């Protein structure tokens, strides 16, 4: 009786069914990676309650698309394994290709220069002036005119460099940001 129950838990109708689950899971994973990337950097670095709800609801909404009617343990393992493998392959691909990394991770964006908010960039990145001011306060600054640059980093955080800061100005990336 116990062996029959264990056989039922680990059984899967067929290899083709497992491949279908794996294929659908891979497509959903790629869709979500692209979709979440399109949301922008702010959402990734500053997750709030609404973002958490979105992630939970997304997970629930795509579950059936990935496994369909396959509720076997093996179907769940195939789907989970596919997600883990896809994630690992994406990490490896990004580590080997600067172009892929730039498209999926993005690049830092200058959002404040010499005390002036770059409103077109704020709008494009989905960052409000209030969020910039919050970042300034975190760096113990009260006004935008105290800032040399503020940069929206790829992880969604905002780095702030005060005008009085000593910076090695030959650093190539800093010069690119200042010119940008």
ABEGO torsion letter per residue (X at the ends): XAAAAAAAAABBABAAAAAAAAAAAAAAAAAAAAAAAAAEAAAAABBBAAAAAAAAAAAAAAAAAAAEABABAAAAAAAAAAAAAAAAAAAAAAAABAAAAAAAAEBBBBABBGGBBBAAAAAAAGBBAAAAAAAAAAAGBABAAABABBBBBAAGBBBBBBAABBBBAABAAAAAAAAX
